[in-house]
Amino acid sequence: MPQPTPAAFADSLRVSDSLRTAADSLQGKTDSLAAAVDSLRDTTNAVQAAARDIGDASELLVQGRWDQFAAKVLETVSRMLLDFIPDLIKALVVFFLLFGLYKLARAVLQRIVRSSDRMDEGLKNLILRSFRIVGVLLIFVMVLAQFGIDITVLVGGLSIAGLAIGFAAKDTLENFISGVAIMLDRPFRVGDQVDVGGTYGTVVDISLRSTRLRTLNNEIMVMPNLQMINQKLINHAMLGAVRVAVPFSVAYHESPDAARRVLLPLAEQDDRIAQDPPPHVVVVKLNDSGVDMELRFFLPDPARETPMRSEYLETVHHALRQAGIEIPFPQLDVFLKPTDDAAVAVDVPSSPETHDDRGDAAAPFVVVEGAKPREEAVQLEQKLEEEGVDPHTGNEEG
């Protein structure tokens, strides 16, 4: 007979230990099942006894035996109270004990979280709310256990119900997961100025389901967290300073350096504007009617971005007018050309102020080819001459 090798002996020991572990686990599950069956049997017996008492009381009531009916009801209520009062006392003791511990732990956690400078307000609120939900559920389950309710069966039922609710509330679950992602990734915080989906506002609250923004109209916009994650979002406050660009235009015969000399001192003398990097004025486009430029500066406080832009639009307008620098506006001069190649000049301004004080036009002339008869062209020319307008140049005569 061959002798077993050490390796085979070690394998047999491992198999034996696995079988013993499986037997212990099966025994534990069997004990749990037996306890659940006993609890169910006790509950069934109590329900059956209560049903019998209710049936007997109903029969006495139908027969009109009021004294016996009252005695039966009193007996049933007394027995139920005697069976219920001990469990109620234990439940009240457990409730007040756990509730006191919960309040103490919540106060400690709140003090730690609120004193932390490394967490934003959204993450602090998430931690406190999660602790509150877990604490209330734990107290509820422990109180139910004092009345003989099997917690394992309850937890199993809640798990199945949670799975069904998860499929039914798919959007809510997605927003919840997006809220957790926002708390961890922190693309914005409470108090930041953000632009999401073309809407500008200040973040006032971040919850697990939604984010609340206060718009410039002092309205609260509730955005689901899923949209906050999926849409393009611009955070104006993350880097601590934001650049403001104030657009304006000058006429082609004006010098951009003259506009710089007028506008830069205004920004350099404003204490609300950062001087590092310094403000500057740049040309951004050569437009049809004039030279498009921008006054650019940085603000240490991003919350001032919108009011400062509005303020400096008006300031730039007044400063350029006081300096005598022309601000152009679109103007269209149209030439009507008859069939015999006779041209008639017509000045068609786009603004009531066709010319400035110096009489300079703000846009080139445009020639329009037409098939008008000569008679109509002559009549139009005569009408312009009667009104004191030169039909060939479009300027007023005299």
C-alpha positions in Angstrom: 0.0 0.0 0.0 1.6 3.4 -1.0 2.3 5.9 1.7 0.7 9.4 1.3 3.0 12.2 0.4 3.3 15.4 2.5 1.6 17.3 -0.3 -1.3 15.0 -0.5 -1.6 15.1 3.3 -1.7 18.9 3.3 -4.4 18.9 0.6 -6.5 16.6 2.7 -6.1 18.9 5.7 -7.2 21.9 3.6 -10.2 20.0 2.3 -11.1 19.0 5.8 -10.9 22.6 7.0 -13.0 23.8 4.1 -15.7 21.2 4.9 -15.6 22.2 8.6 -16.0 25.9 7.7 -18.9 25.1 5.3 -20.5 23.0 8.1 -20.2 25.8 10.6 -21.7 28.3 8.1 -24.6 25.9 7.3 -25.2 25.5 11.0 -25.2 29.2 11.6 -27.7 29.7 8.8 -29.8 26.9 10.1 -29.9 28.5 13.6 -30.9 31.8 12.0 -33.6 30.1 10.0 -34.9 28.3 13.1 -34.9 31.6 15.1 -36.8 33.3 12.2 -39.3 30.4 12.2 -39.8 30.7 16.0 -40.3 34.4 15.7 -42.8 33.9 12.9 -44.6 31.2 14.9 -44.9 33.5 17.9 -46.2 36.3 15.8 -48.7 33.9 14.1 -49.9 32.7 17.5 -50.3 36.2 18.7 -52.3 37.2 15.6 -54.5 34.1 15.9 -55.2 34.8 19.6 -56.1 38.4 18.8 -58.3 37.2 15.9 -60.1 34.8 18.3 -60.7 37.5 20.9 -62.0 39.9 18.2 -64.3 37.1 16.9 -65.7 36.3 20.4 -66.2 40.0 21.1 -68.1 40.5 17.8 -70.3 37.5 18.6 -71.2 38.9 22.0 -71.9 42.3 20.4 -74.3 40.7 17.9 -76.1 38.8 20.6 -76.6 42.0 22.6 -74.8 40.8 25.7 -73.2 44.1 26.4 -71.8 43.3 29.9 -69.9 40.3 28.6 -68.8 42.2 25.5 -67.4 45.0 27.6 -65.6 42.5 29.9 -64.2 40.6 26.8 -62.9 43.8 25.3 -61.4 44.9 28.6 -59.7 41.5 29.0 -58.3 41.5 25.5 -57.0 45.1 25.8 -55.4 44.3 29.2 -53.7 41.2 27.9 -52.4 43.0 24.8 -51.1 45.9 27.0 -49.4 43.4 29.4 -47.7 41.8 26.5 -46.9 45.1 24.8 -45.8 47.3 27.7 -42.5 45.4 28.5 -41.5 45.7 24.8 -42.6 49.3 24.8 -40.4 50.1 27.8 -37.4 48.4 26.2 -38.0 50.2 23.0 -38.3 53.6 24.7 -35.0 53.0 26.7 -33.2 52.0 23.5 -34.6 54.9 21.6 -33.6 57.6 24.2 -30.2 56.0 24.6 -29.4 55.8 20.9 -30.9 59.2 20.2 -28.7 60.8 22.9 -25.6 59.1 21.4 -26.7 60.3 18.0 -27.1 63.9 19.1 -23.7 63.8 20.8 -21.9 62.2 17.9 -23.6 64.7 15.5 -22.5 67.7 17.6 -18.9 66.5 17.6 -19.0 65.7 13.9 -20.6 69.1 13.1 -17.9 70.9 15.1 -15.1 69.0 13.3 -16.6 69.5 9.8 -17.5 73.2 10.3 -14.0 74.1 11.6 -12.3 72.5 8.6 -10.9 74.9 5.9 -10.1 72.1 3.4 -13.7 71.2 2.7 -16.2 73.4 0.9 -19.8 73.9 2.1 -21.3 71.3 -0.3 -19.1 68.5 1.0 -19.8 69.5 4.6 -23.5 69.4 4.0 -23.2 66.0 2.3 -21.3 64.5 5.3 -23.8 65.9 7.8 -26.9 64.8 5.8 -25.5 61.3 5.2 -24.7 60.9 9.0 -28.2 62.0 9.8 -29.8 59.5 7.4 -27.7 56.6 8.7 -28.3 57.5 12.3 -32.1 57.7 11.9 -32.2 54.4 10.1 -30.1 52.7 12.8 -32.3 54.0 15.6 -35.5 52.9 13.7 -34.2 49.4 13.2 -33.0 49.0 16.8 -36.4 50.2 18.1 -38.2 47.7 15.9 -36.0 44.9 17.2 -37.4 45.5 20.7 -40.9 44.5 19.5 -39.7 41.1 18.3 -39.5 42.1 14.6 -36.9 40.1 12.7 -34.4 42.7 11.5 -32.8 40.4 8.9 -36.2 39.8 7.2 -36.8 43.5 7.3 -33.4 44.3 5.8 -33.9 41.7 3.1 -37.3 43.2 2.2 -35.8 46.7 2.1 -33.1 45.5 -0.2 -35.6 44.1 -2.7 -37.7 47.2 -2.4 -34.6 49.3 -2.9 -33.8 47.4 -6.1 -37.3 48.0 -7.4 -37.2 51.7 -6.4 -33.8 52.0 -8.1 -35.2 50.9 -11.5 -38.3 53.1 -11.1 -36.3 56.2 -10.0 -33.5 56.0 -12.5 -33.2 59.8 -13.0 -33.1 60.4 -9.3 -30.4 57.8 -8.9 -28.4 59.4 -11.7 -28.7 62.8 -10.1 -27.6 61.3 -6.7 -24.5 59.7 -8.3 -23.8 63.0 -10.1 -24.1 64.9 -6.8 -21.5 62.5 -5.2 -19.2 63.1 -8.2 -19.6 66.9 -7.8 -18.7 66.6 -4.1 -15.5 64.6 -4.9 -14.4 66.3 -8.1 -15.4 69.8 -6.9 -15.7 71.6 -10.3 -17.4 74.4 -8.3 -18.2 75.3 -4.7 -20.8 77.2 -2.8 -20.3 80.9 -3.5 -18.6 80.5 -7.0 -19.9 82.4 -10.0 -20.5 79.9 -12.8 -21.9 79.9 -16.3 -23.8 76.7 -17.1 -25.9 76.1 -20.2 -25.8 79.9 -21.0 -27.1 80.8 -17.5 -24.8 82.9 -15.2 -25.3 82.7 -11.5 -23.8 82.2 -8.0 -23.9 78.7 -6.4 -25.9 78.9 -3.2 -26.4 75.2 -2.4 -25.2 71.8 -3.5 -27.3 68.8 -2.5 -27.3 65.2 -3.5 -30.0 65.7 -6.1 -29.6 69.2 -7.4 -27.6 72.5 -7.4 -29.2 75.9 -6.7 -28.0 79.0 -8.5 -28.9 82.6 -7.8 -29.2 84.4 -11.1 -28.5 88.1 -11.8 -32.3 88.7 -11.5 -32.2 87.4 -7.9 -34.0 84.2 -8.9 -33.1 80.7 -7.7 -32.6 78.3 -10.5 -32.6 74.6 -9.5 -30.4 72.5 -11.8 -30.3 68.7 -11.6 -26.8 67.5 -10.8 -26.8 65.3 -13.9 -27.1 68.5 -16.1 -24.4 70.2 -14.0 -22.1 67.4 -14.9 -23.0 66.9 -18.6 -23.2 70.5 -19.7 -20.4 72.9 -20.5 -19.6 74.8 -17.3 -17.4 77.8 -16.8 -16.3 78.6 -13.3 -15.4 82.3 -13.0 -14.2 82.1 -9.4 -12.0 79.0 -9.3 -8.7 80.8 -9.9 -9.5 83.7 -7.6 -9.4 86.5 -10.2 -11.3 87.0 -13.4 -10.6 89.1 -16.5 -13.2 91.6 -17.6 -13.2 92.8 -21.3 -15.0 96.1 -22.1 -15.6 96.4 -25.8 -15.7 99.7 -27.7 -15.0 101.2 -31.2 -13.2 104.3 -32.6 -13.4 105.7 -36.1 -10.8 104.9 -38.6 -9.3 108.4 -38.6 -8.8 108.2 -34.8 -5.6 106.8 -33.2 -5.8 103.7 -31.0 -3.0 105.2 -28.9 -5.1 108.2 -28.1 -7.9 105.9 -26.8 -5.3 104.1 -24.7 -4.0 107.3 -23.2 -7.6 108.3 -22.2 -8.8 104.9 -20.8 -5.8 103.3 -19.1 -5.5 106.0 -16.3 -9.2 105.3 -15.4 -8.5 101.6 -14.8 -5.1 102.2 -13.1 -6.6 104.6 -10.5 -9.4 102.2 -9.6 -8.7 100.3 -6.3 -11.1 97.6 -7.2 -9.0 96.6 -10.2 -5.9 94.4 -9.9 -2.6 96.1 -11.1 -0.8 92.8 -11.6 -1.2 92.0 -14.4 -1.9 95.6 -15.3 -4.9 96.8 -17.4 -4.3 97.2 -21.1 -6.2 98.3 -24.2 -5.9 96.2 -27.4 -7.3 96.2 -31.0 -9.4 93.1 -31.6 -10.9 93.7 -35.1 -10.9 96.1 -38.1 -14.6 96.4 -38.6 -16.6 97.9 -41.5 -17.5 101.1 -39.5 -14.5 101.4 -37.3 -11.7 99.9 -35.2 -13.0 97.5 -32.5 -11.0 97.6 -29.3 -11.2 96.3 -25.7 -10.3 97.6 -22.3 -9.1 94.6 -20.3 -8.4 94.3 -16.6 -8.5 91.7 -13.8 -10.8 91.8 -10.8 -9.7 90.1 -7.5 -13.4 89.7 -6.6 -15.2 87.6 -9.3 -18.6 88.6 -7.8 -18.0 92.2 -9.2 -17.6 91.0 -12.8 -21.0 91.9 -14.2 -21.5 95.2 -12.4 -18.0 96.4 -13.2 -18.5 95.5 -16.9 -21.7 97.6 -17.0 -20.1 100.4 -15.1 -17.0 100.7 -17.4 -19.1 100.5 -20.6 -20.7 103.8 -19.6 -17.3 105.2 -18.3 -15.6 104.4 -21.6 -18.4 106.1 -23.5 -18.2 109.3 -21.5 -14.4 109.4 -21.5 -14.1 109.0 -25.3 -16.7 111.7 -25.9 -15.0 114.1 -23.5 -11.7 113.5 -25.3 -13.2 114.2 -28.7 -12.6 110.7 -30.0 -15.3 109.7 -32.4 -17.3 106.5 -31.7 -18.5 105.3 -35.1 -21.9 103.9 -35.9 -23.0 102.0 -39.1 -24.0 104.3 -42.0 -25.0 103.3 -45.5 -24.7 105.6 -48.6 -26.6 104.2 -51.6 -26.1 105.2 -55.3 -29.0 104.6 -57.7 -27.7 104.0 -61.2 -30.4 104.4 -64.0 -30.3 102.4 -67.2 -28.5 105.1 -69.2 -25.7 105.0 -66.6 -26.7 108.3 -65.0 -25.9 108.0 -61.3 -27.8 109.6 -58.5 -26.3 109.6 -55.0 -28.7 109.0 -52.0 -27.6 109.2 -48.4 -29.5 106.6 -46.3 -28.3 106.8 -42.7 -29.0 104.0 -40.2 -29.2 106.6 -37.4 -30.8 110.0 -37.0 -27.3 111.4 -36.4 -26.1 110.9 -39.9 -22.9 113.0 -39.4 -21.1 114.2 -36.3 -20.3 117.8 -35.6 -17.4 117.8 -38.1 -19.6 116.4 -40.9 -17.5 113.2 -41.3 -19.2 110.2 -42.7 -18.8 107.0 -40.9 -19.1 104.4 -43.7 -18.1 104.0 -47.4 -20.6 104.5 -50.3 -22.4 101.6 -51.9 -23.5 101.5 -55.5 -26.7 99.8 -56.4 -27.4 98.8 -59.9 -31.1 99.3 -60.9 -33.5 99.4 -63.8 -35.3 102.6 -62.9 -36.3 104.8 -65.9 -34.5 108.1 -66.3 -37.6 110.1 -65.5 -37.9 108.6 -62.0 -34.1 109.3 -61.5 -34.5 112.9 -62.6 -37.5 113.4 -60.3 -35.6 112.0 -57.4 -32.7 114.3 -58.2 -35.0 117.3 -58.3 -36.6 116.4 -55.0 -33.2 116.1 -53.3 -32.2 119.5 -54.7 -35.4 121.0 -53.4 -34.5 119.6 -49.9 -31.1 121.2 -50.1 -29.1 118.0 -50.6 -26.5 117.5 -53.2 -27.6 114.4 -55.2 -24.1 113.5 -56.3 -22.4 113.7 -52.8 -25.2 113.2 -50.4 -24.1 116.3 -48.4 -26.4 119.2 -47.4 -25.8 122.3 -49.5 -24.9 125.7 -48.1 
